[in-house]
Amino acid sequence: MSAPVWRSGTVLAILPCALALAAPTAAVPTGDLVAVPLASTAVPPAPAPPVVGGCADGDFRWTAVHGGIDMTPKPMTFTSVGSLRDCVGWPGITGGTFTGVHEAWSDCMRPADGPITVEIVWSSGAVSTVSGSWPVTMAQPSVGELEIVAGLGAGGRVRITAGYEMMTPEMIMGCLGPGVRTGVGWVRAAMLE
């Protein structure tokens, strides 16, 4: 049994008859189911979790521990060091520094995909450790949520947005030659409720 087709491009939904009776538009019965044109009945996306604090600016440098990223996929370890600035939402914290370790399957077309652990030392002296899956792709910036696993904010989550410098002449030549061993980028963070 086929549902009627509206040639005007109207989006269709198949609903049980009881639900179709409440629809504000005309329903066309097709056996046990009806086709109902959907007007403005789209469900809005769920709201983002509230942000309780964050850092609006920061930068970092990543370094491959052994070798460099080239055209051959392989497991690699990367370290990162950086700073966070313009932080708000926590008493006494205006910034911080961080170090991280990223274990990833990597090549120049898929720069890094794997778990990362980052330790942040805040300007107040407090420490937080964040961890989780961190995929870096050619599409920038990279955005993801990590768990706060220890220290200040433990049990919470943080949304990280990081822009990795890519497609520079040095990186392209490194990919085609001995490999890319280090790079820089910018970072922003928002602690989620």
NORHU-V463985 format. One record per residue. RES is the residue in one small letter. SS is DSSP state (alpha for helix, beta for strand, coil for the rest). D_CENTER is the distance of its C-alpha to the mean C-alpha in Angstrom with 1 decimal. Layout:
{{RES SS D_CENTER} {RES SS D_CENTER}}
This chain:
{{m coil 42.9} {s coil 40.8} {a coil 39.4} {p coil 40.7} {v coil 38.8} {w coil 38.5} {r coil 38.9} {s coil 37.5} {g coil 33.9} {t coil 33.4} {v coil 30.6} {l beta 32.2} {a beta 31.5} {i beta 33.7} {l beta 34.7} {p beta 37.4} {c alpha 40.6} {a alpha 40.5} {l alpha 37.1} {a alpha 38.4} {l coil 41.4} {a coil 39.2} {a coil 37.5} {p coil 38.6} {t coil 39.1} {a coil 41.7} {a beta 41.0} {v beta 42.7} {p beta 43.7} {t beta 43.2} {g coil 44.6} {d coil 42.6} {l beta 39.6} {v beta 39.3} {a beta 37.3} {v beta 36.2} {p beta 34.9} {l coil 31.8} {a coil 32.1} {s coil 29.7} {t coil 28.8} {a coil 25.1} {v coil 23.1} {p coil 20.7} {p coil 17.0} {a coil 16.5} {p coil 16.1} {a coil 13.0} {p coil 13.9} {p coil 16.2} {v beta 15.2} {v beta 18.0} {g beta 17.5} {g beta 15.5} {c beta 16.1} {a beta 16.3} {d beta 17.0} {g beta 16.9} {d beta 17.3} {f beta 17.3} {r beta 19.1} {w beta 18.2} {t beta 21.2} {a beta 21.9} {v coil 24.3} {h coil 26.6} {g coil 26.9} {g coil 24.3} {i beta 21.8} {d coil 24.1} {m coil 24.5} {t coil 25.1} {p coil 22.4} {k beta 22.8} {p beta 21.4} {m beta 20.9} {t beta 20.3} {f beta 18.8} {t beta 19.4} {s beta 18.0} {v beta 19.7} {g beta 18.9} {s beta 19.5} {l beta 18.0} {r beta 20.2} {d beta 21.0} {c beta 19.9} {v beta 21.1} {g coil 21.5} {w coil 23.2} {p coil 26.9} {g coil 27.8} {i coil 24.3} {t coil 23.8} {g coil 21.7} {g beta 21.3} {t beta 21.0} {f beta 18.9} {t beta 19.3} {g beta 17.2} {v beta 17.7} {h beta 15.4} {e beta 17.2} {a beta 16.1} {w beta 17.7} {s beta 17.9} {d beta 19.8} {c coil 19.7} {m coil 18.3} {r beta 15.5} {p beta 15.1} {a beta 13.5} {d beta 12.1} {g beta 13.0} {p beta 13.2} {i beta 13.1} {t beta 15.3} {v beta 15.7} {e beta 18.7} {i beta 19.0} {v beta 22.5} {w beta 22.7} {s coil 25.6} {s coil 27.4} {g coil 27.6} {a coil 25.4} {v beta 22.9} {s beta 19.5} {t beta 17.9} {v beta 14.2} {s beta 13.3} {g beta 11.1} {s beta 9.6} {w beta 7.9} {p beta 8.1} {v beta 9.3} {t coil 10.7} {m coil 13.3} {a coil 11.3} {q coil 10.3} {p coil 8.6} {s beta 5.7} {v beta 2.7} {g beta 2.5} {e beta 5.9} {l beta 9.0} {e beta 12.5} {i beta 15.3} {v beta 17.9} {a beta 20.8} {g beta 22.4} {l coil 21.7} {g coil 19.4} {a coil 19.7} {g coil 18.6} {g coil 15.9} {r beta 12.2} {v beta 10.3} {r beta 7.1} {i beta 6.9} {t beta 6.8} {a beta 9.0} {g beta 11.3} {y beta 13.3} {e coil 16.9} {m coil 17.7} {m coil 20.7} {t coil 23.2} {p alpha 26.7} {e alpha 26.5} {m alpha 23.3} {i alpha 24.8} {m alpha 28.1} {g alpha 26.5} {c alpha 24.8} {l alpha 28.2} {g coil 30.1} {p coil 29.8} {g coil 26.0} {v beta 23.5} {r coil 23.8} {t beta 21.9} {g beta 19.7} {v beta 18.4} {g beta 15.6} {w beta 14.5} {v beta 12.2} {r beta 11.7} {a beta 11.1} {a beta 11.8} {m beta 13.4} {l beta 13.3} {e coil 16.6}}
